[in-house]
């Protein structure tokens, strides 16, 4: 059986390649996949540091960093028995996957929204790392997909006031829809109990440090690839006894590790996507056949939305 897959073959260049399907696994016909703009932009630009090649491997990727590489982890498809499943698989029209990696998509979650599951899983892990308490003042810097998903979850905690900061005022309505306040960087409130940084920018990280209150927690949810942002750990950093924490989805957060498996965490993320408000985070669909030509523009898109790739297999 033949399949068609998207491969990154050089800096800013992708192509569709035909490959044979062989071996064991569940046959999945892809219905949609999502472009995880932050990580995939670094992969597409060849900016994965060599010392992170092994860490950054996606579960079912093909090839190797930097190129050629088949990368991605947000595929929704249908098994032969008709059941819809989410799989951490690159962009490909059909594929074989281990049965244990095929997580059922709830009936209440439409296929396009289900592609957000990998980003929602990241947001869930960030919330576990953040250990937010009821009544805390929370600042989320960066209103991209991961930032908005994280903010929406934190806003569900009783008594919390969640403010989202972004340089693009067009993202304000999205934040309000998901139960959060919105401000531009110049109006960011200070003395915050918890700050989540998800803008992947040096300016955003500096703002996070500036807005944190005494003994506050700053959760760094961005990944910079081979960039090295300057972090101002002088000034009042020590006097305010700030805590700077890294969050990364590759491991279940310590607060839940030992009680929740990766598969269970992904199933939780899919369940959280039953909320129809998350459709506001989806960009108009792009056909899989057009992906090689469209990928540069999708990764450069500044709207902060998840690009949905469709396969015509519905």
Secondary structure as GFF3:
##gff-version 3
##sequence-region A 1 314
A	DSSP	beta_strand	2	10	.	.	.	ID=ss1
A	DSSP	beta_strand	13	20	.	.	.	ID=ss2
A	DSSP	beta_strand	26	35	.	.	.	ID=ss3
A	DSSP	alpha_helix	37	44	.	.	.	ID=ss4
A	DSSP	three_ten_helix	50	52	.	.	.	ID=ss5
A	DSSP	beta_strand	62	63	.	.	.	ID=ss6
A	DSSP	beta_strand	69	70	.	.	.	ID=ss7
A	DSSP	beta_strand	75	79	.	.	.	ID=ss8
A	DSSP	beta_strand	84	87	.	.	.	ID=ss9
A	DSSP	beta_strand	94	97	.	.	.	ID=ss10
A	DSSP	three_ten_helix	99	101	.	.	.	ID=ss11
A	DSSP	beta_strand	103	104	.	.	.	ID=ss12
A	DSSP	alpha_helix	111	114	.	.	.	ID=ss13
A	DSSP	alpha_helix	117	130	.	.	.	ID=ss14
A	DSSP	beta_strand	137	141	.	.	.	ID=ss15
A	DSSP	alpha_helix	145	154	.	.	.	ID=ss16
A	DSSP	beta_strand	161	165	.	.	.	ID=ss17
A	DSSP	three_ten_helix	169	171	.	.	.	ID=ss18
A	DSSP	alpha_helix	172	177	.	.	.	ID=ss19
A	DSSP	beta_strand	181	183	.	.	.	ID=ss20
A	DSSP	three_ten_helix	185	187	.	.	.	ID=ss21
A	DSSP	beta_strand	192	197	.	.	.	ID=ss22
A	DSSP	alpha_helix	202	211	.	.	.	ID=ss23
A	DSSP	beta_strand	212	220	.	.	.	ID=ss24
A	DSSP	beta_strand	243	246	.	.	.	ID=ss25
A	DSSP	alpha_helix	262	272	.	.	.	ID=ss26
A	DSSP	three_ten_helix	276	281	.	.	.	ID=ss27
A	DSSP	beta_strand	286	287	.	.	.	ID=ss28
A	DSSP	three_ten_helix	288	290	.	.	.	ID=ss29
A	DSSP	alpha_helix	291	300	.	.	.	ID=ss30
A	DSSP	beta_strand	307	310	.	.	.	ID=ss31
###
